[in-house]
């Protein structure tokens, strides 16, 4: 949870942090992208490292690394030191998250495994939602430095639990002799370049930038080489052969799509409230807090439901997708009069639907794992793919904002130009909403034309937000098709255990 907090709080508090540290917009993007790159690389390395150095030792190392970087970041004297620590912080977060699934698959007996996976699902549903609320509280009420410090108590608790609860295994240092150095270099190049490409692409005007062209070239070359290297290596970081199993491949792809779709309940409505309605983060966070608190009821309920033989996880997934799609289509009816209250109904549907999707996906994927020895490899594939979801989702949202936003803006301005007298100079039908110009072309009041221009810009933003929700609904439909085409019937872990 502390790793998720460190990742997502910057989306809420980035403007305030930039202002406090005197950092410009371009450097602010690097604060986010370097963390995402470190997170993606760390998630791929974590399971292999845990098997080699023992789960206990590596977990304590990752927690200690997170504590040190989190404590130092607010006091960095220059931007270079800050960005370096931000990358290391992302690396430590990437080290910790896969260890949760690795541990769950190793130690949880079949009768309670689904409930353990529901706890893991908190990192995909609860943590993203609650982090926005907590970050908003620190920034608006206390001090921006607590955006970073909030993870320290969680890290301290985690360290105490690891010291008390994890077994003292013997390290397997012989594995170092077979370390996949070629795969490690290709993995860092491919994941690092792809996450940077996705986050910086729109800002750099995509392939009109030499930097983006270079990142794209490295990604296109490195990923196929990585796949070949991992496929034939005797001790790979990523065991790609597991993707040949139908249910596991569906679980990995489905979790990636789910995390992209989940932006429709977090960043999209918050961006609308902040940009269009002028909310502060502390005012807008209530709509995500609703989803966060609802997970404590929905996640155990969904796990209990799926723990019965008659409950088909494919049907549960489709029901969850239907609810999330309904929420996206309902939110697509947004207009400039919407405020926080209009989102509550659709956020409630998101709160119910999201746990139904993610717990079902985890059950389908992990039931394809053949024994505890494959647990670390499964965790590496699931989480490495998952780490690309946030940059990909951000990229999709920015593309829609650019393309559809430019289209809506040009069409609105074109309509104003074609109906210049009616929309700008004629006396309005409603006296409290007069036209900005008089019939002779003079401004009706000081700043009235600028106010009209802002109204046009606001309407373009509203229409673009509606388009984003429609795109998310289309992704729900695509994921529903994957449910029908890829996944096969599966049963609760305890039933599989009894069968074998």
Buried (B, 14 or more C-beta within 10 A) or exposed (E): BBBBBBBBBBBBBBBBBBEBBEBEEEBBBBBBBBBBBBBBBBBBBBBBBBBBBBBBBBBBBBBEBBBBBBBBBBEBEEBEEBBBBBBBBBBBBBBBBBBBBBBBBBBBEBEBBBBBBBBBBBBBBBBBBBBBBBBBBBBBEEEBBBBBBBBBEBBEEBBEEBEEEBEEEEBEEEBEEEBBEBBBBBBBBBBBBBBBBBBBBBBBEBEEBEEBBEBBEBBEBBBEBBBBBBEEBEBBBBBBEBBEBBBBBBBBBBBBBBBBBBBBBBBBBBBBBBBBBEBEBBBBBBBBBBBBBBBEEBBBBBBEBBBEEEBBBBEBBBBBBBBBBBBBBBBBEBEEEBEBEBBEEBBBBBBBBBBBBBBBBBBBBBBBBEEEEBBBBBBBBBBBBBBBBBBBBBBBBBBBBBEBBEBBBEEBBEEBEEEEEEBBBBEEEEEEEBBBBBEEEEEBEEEBBEEBEEBBBBBBBBBBBBBBBBBBBEBBEEBBEBBEEBBEEBBBBBBEEEEE
